[in-house]
Amino acid sequence: MTANIQAVLANYYSCPQYGDLTYQEQALILIDSQGVIQEIIASDAANYQSEIERLRQAGQLVELEEGQYLLPGFIDTHIHAPQWPQAGIALDRPLDEWLDQHTFPLEAKYADLDFARRVYQDLVDQLLARGTTTALYFATIHKESSLELVKICAEKGQRALVGKVVMDDPDGNPDYYRDESTEQALADTESFIQEVRALAPQVKQGVYPVVMPRFAPSCTDEALQGLGDLAQKYHCHVHTHCSEGQWEHDFTHERFGKSDTEALRDFGLFGPKSVMAHSNFISDQDATIYRETETAVAHCPISNVYFANSVIPIRHLKDLGVQIGLGSDISGGFSPSLYDNIRQAVMSSRQLEEGVDRDLPFESRGVADSRISVIQALHLATAGGGEALDLPIGQIAPGYAADFQVIDTQGLPAFGVFEEPEQILQRILYLANKENIHQVYVQGQLVHQK
């Protein structure tokens, strides 16, 4: 990685609030030595030109070229890192078959550190190349390979939140892939937290340990309570699945006599640093618990099409005040690109609003007022993810990490029409691919260049 950049001159977009878009043309973005945005000087400011000249003469100014735009780095709030080799495999099969015949045998391979290292290095490279500057990762039950993922992210410059997965229930997991015991699972989790915390001060962009039960059906009550206690003891992040599909939602209710949301909250797993993947079947009462505890949803629109048995009402949950980030859910979601998930988030919301069963009457076919815009979906992938993770990331604004994507629009259709700033952004969000991502910066450091 290069030394920190100190200033960028760029046309930039940011979505600080859900539904709001900020655009500034030729803004001067000043970045401090810690890689945090210090100040943004607009083109009409009195000191604008003098600051540009000073920075140019000092060789400290990065200037974007014509047709290039600055976007915040993407924040992927749900990735199964070990499943990267499985991306695109068996997505036409039922969930139980997908897990039992493909996912669990694959994840068991991560006892092999060499295999883990090869996969994780490639995955982090692929995500950075697609503009994902922060990632919330499920690893596996193996502490050492989970630590290897943390170290790879630290080395390559990606901000990472990583959990050693807990799967301790003999009745809920295959014999060949589960924790040795509840006691060992909790001891390994605590040791993992301590080791990541010891590494973190050396990592400028940040690495964070995560308390991570796979989901309630894979964990004993003792493990869930023990993990909740560790989350409270260390004030660290928590990530698991909650009410993803019909089976999980119903299974948890039958087991505990309460919703998945209520059960996980009662085990101490909800709070401002907690992110619940999917959450498709949460009720309005559950949503109130999310809002009151400041727990966030990781919305995974591509994966939900395959395995969630429903379309989650994102607009309704936002109206209820729930924090929501965007996730790829590799490999339940085949694409490592949050651009693809932004697009699918919009499409799924339109299907929910319009309905999908043509044999139903039009007036009862869909759920009214369910659609979200591509700008709202961009918020979920950026500032929404920052809110979900309780970190100052996801915005181009003073006090936020200098996490940027430099997007080159060369090759995207234009022809001199639809050239308003929001139209240009819409074109980027719908049509850009990895080839349009010219550079990626994390905490002010260049981590990817095309």
ZIMOFEN-V467674 format. One record per run of one state. SS is the DSSP state (A for helix, B for strand, O for the rest). FROM is the first residue (numbers start at 1). LEN is the number of residues. If there is no record, write none. Layout:
SS:FROM:LEN
SS:FROM:LEN
//
This chain:
O:1:6
B:7:8
O:15:7
B:22:10
O:32:4
B:36:6
O:42:6
A:48:10
O:58:3
B:61:3
O:64:4
B:68:5
O:73:1
B:74:7
A:81:6
O:87:8
A:95:17
O:112:1
A:113:17
O:130:2
B:132:7
O:139:4
A:143:14
O:157:2
B:159:8
O:167:15
A:182:19
O:201:6
B:207:7
O:214:2
A:216:3
O:219:2
A:221:14
O:235:2
B:237:6
O:243:3
A:246:11
O:257:3
A:260:7
O:267:7
B:274:5
O:279:5
A:284:10
O:294:2
B:296:4
O:300:1
A:301:7
O:308:6
A:314:6
O:320:3
B:323:4
O:327:11
A:338:17
O:355:7
A:362:4
O:366:8
A:374:8
O:382:1
A:383:7
O:390:11
B:401:1
O:402:2
B:404:5
O:409:12
A:421:11
O:432:2
A:434:3
B:437:6
O:443:2
B:445:5
O:450:1
//
